[in-house]
Amino acid sequence: MIFLIQKYWLHITLLLLASIATLSLWPVAHLPSVPGTDKTHHFIAYAALMLPTALRKPKHWLIITFAFLAFSGAIELIQPYVNRYGEWLDMAANSFGLIFGFILAKIILFIGSNKNTTIQ
């Protein structure tokens, strides 16, 4: 599974970016009732966004990470114009999600490398 994510990391990332943009900017009269808080949803979305990039770690991964952060800020700035609320605390949750996604990828890769050395 990790191999597939690493192989198709760009496709997965673009799909996640499109999903986040759509869900964040779609004008709604009221948000649907779902479990968890708004900040939790932001955290999870951006952790998921960072995970494929961190697992693959392409040459310019740090620039990509800052692009994700800029994307997050742009979403928050655009939201008031589409009948949504932009909050800087959402961007903080997004930032922590990016960090967590990176750390989670490193843990996954560490565990995967230990399994490979144990098997051999």
C-alpha positions as CSV (number, residue, x, y, z in Angstrom):
1,M,0.0,0.0,0.0
2,I,2.8,2.4,0.8
3,F,4.4,1.7,-2.5
4,L,1.2,2.6,-4.3
5,I,1.0,5.9,-2.4
6,Q,4.6,6.7,-3.2
7,K,4.1,5.8,-6.8
8,Y,0.9,7.9,-7.3
9,W,1.6,10.6,-4.7
10,L,1.1,13.4,-7.2
11,H,-2.3,12.1,-8.4
12,I,-3.4,11.6,-4.8
13,T,-2.2,15.0,-3.8
14,L,-4.0,16.8,-6.6
15,L,-7.2,14.9,-5.8
16,L,-6.9,15.9,-2.2
17,L,-6.2,19.5,-3.1
18,A,-9.3,19.6,-5.4
19,S,-11.4,18.0,-2.6
20,I,-10.2,20.4,0.0
21,A,-10.8,23.4,-2.2
22,T,-14.3,22.2,-3.2
23,L,-15.4,21.3,0.4
24,S,-13.9,24.6,1.8
25,L,-15.3,26.9,-0.9
26,W,-18.7,25.4,-1.7
27,P,-21.3,27.9,-0.6
28,V,-23.8,26.4,1.8
29,A,-26.6,27.9,3.9
30,H,-25.5,25.8,6.9
31,L,-22.8,23.2,7.4
32,P,-23.9,19.6,7.7
33,S,-23.7,18.0,11.1
34,V,-20.8,15.6,11.3
35,P,-18.8,14.2,14.2
36,G,-15.8,16.2,15.4
37,T,-15.1,19.9,15.5
38,D,-14.3,22.1,12.6
39,K,-10.6,22.3,13.6
40,T,-10.4,18.5,13.8
41,H,-11.7,18.3,10.2
42,H,-9.1,20.9,9.1
43,F,-6.3,19.0,10.9
44,I,-7.3,15.6,9.3
45,A,-7.7,17.1,5.8
46,Y,-4.2,18.7,5.8
47,A,-2.6,15.7,7.5
48,A,-4.0,13.6,4.7
49,L,-2.8,16.1,2.2
50,M,0.8,16.0,3.5
51,L,1.0,12.2,3.9
52,P,1.6,11.2,0.2
53,T,4.2,14.0,-0.3
54,A,6.0,13.1,2.9
55,L,6.0,9.4,2.0
56,R,7.4,10.1,-1.4
57,K,9.6,13.0,-0.3
58,P,10.2,14.5,-3.8
59,K,13.2,16.7,-4.5
60,H,11.4,20.0,-3.7
61,W,9.2,18.6,-0.9
62,L,9.8,21.6,1.4
63,I,8.6,24.0,-1.3
64,I,5.5,21.9,-1.8
65,T,4.9,22.0,1.9
66,F,5.0,25.8,1.9
67,A,2.7,25.8,-1.1
68,F,0.2,23.7,0.9
69,L,0.4,26.4,3.6
70,A,-0.1,29.2,1.1
71,F,-3.1,27.2,-0.3
72,S,-4.5,27.0,3.2
73,G,-4.1,30.8,3.7
74,A,-5.7,31.5,0.3
75,I,-8.7,29.3,1.1
76,E,-9.2,31.2,4.4
77,L,-9.0,34.5,2.6
78,I,-11.5,33.5,-0.2
79,Q,-14.1,31.9,2.1
80,P,-15.8,35.1,3.2
81,Y,-16.6,35.8,-0.5
82,V,-18.5,32.5,-0.9
83,N,-20.8,32.7,2.1
84,R,-18.3,30.9,4.4
85,Y,-16.2,32.0,7.3
86,G,-12.4,32.2,7.1
87,E,-10.6,31.8,10.4
88,W,-6.9,32.1,11.2
89,L,-7.4,29.3,13.7
90,D,-8.4,27.1,10.8
91,M,-5.1,27.9,9.2
92,A,-3.3,27.0,12.5
93,A,-5.2,23.6,12.5
94,N,-4.1,23.1,8.9
95,S,-0.5,23.9,9.8
96,F,-0.5,21.4,12.6
97,G,-2.1,18.8,10.3
98,L,0.7,19.3,7.8
99,I,3.3,18.8,10.6
100,F,1.4,15.7,11.8
101,G,1.1,14.3,8.3
102,F,4.9,14.6,7.9
103,I,5.6,13.0,11.3
104,L,3.2,10.2,10.5
105,A,4.9,9.5,7.2
106,K,8.3,9.3,8.9
107,I,6.9,6.8,11.5
108,I,5.3,4.7,8.7
109,L,8.6,4.7,6.7
110,F,10.6,3.9,9.9
111,I,8.4,0.9,10.8
112,G,8.4,-0.3,7.2
113,S,12.2,-0.2,7.0
114,N,12.5,-2.1,10.3
115,K,10.1,-4.8,8.9
116,N,12.3,-5.2,5.8
117,T,15.5,-5.5,7.8
118,T,13.9,-8.0,10.2
119,I,12.6,-10.2,7.4
120,Q,16.0,-10.4,5.6
